[in-house]
Amino acid sequence: MMGIGILATIVLVGVLAIWRILKERRSGFPLKDERTQKITGTAATYTFYIGSYFMLALMLANLLTQEFLDVPLLEDGYALIAAILVNSLTFLVLNWYFNREGVL
């Protein structure tokens, strides 16, 4: 059941990204300029730090539950999928927010 939710989230994010790219191409404005490159770089830097801290917290929580409760927090590849989703969604949200607010 969790796998279906994760797959649906990945597909939804992909569809939204493709829709946005097509909308920007039809608008006639350049897709990349100095401002958007700087905003994208800032969002990517923040995403890197947030994603790194999330993965460290996830590994620590998994280690503690394994040692003290003898039950792993996440099975098989779900930790990797969770980390990818957190990184992807964080980048999309930060990039949208920085573009909207004009933060540099």
Phi, psi and omega in degrees: 000318180295324179297324179292319178296319179293316178297319179296321178295317179297316180295318180298316179296319178297316179296317178296321179295315179295319179300318180294317180298315179296321179296319179292324179293322180288337184290335178091354178275154177296141183284328183233128168223185185297321182294312182292326177294320178292318178296317178297319178296319178295315179297321179294321178296312178299319180296320179301313181293314180298316179296321178295315179294323177297315180294322176297316179295321179295317178295319179295315179297319179295319178296314181295318179292326178292318183284317186268325182255351181059030177225123178292142180294315181233139179270151172040243188265009183293330177295318178295317179296318178298318180295319178295318179296317179298314179298313183295311182292324177297316179296316180298316181292314180295319179297316177298314182296314181295323177294320182290316184272345181073028180285134177237000000 
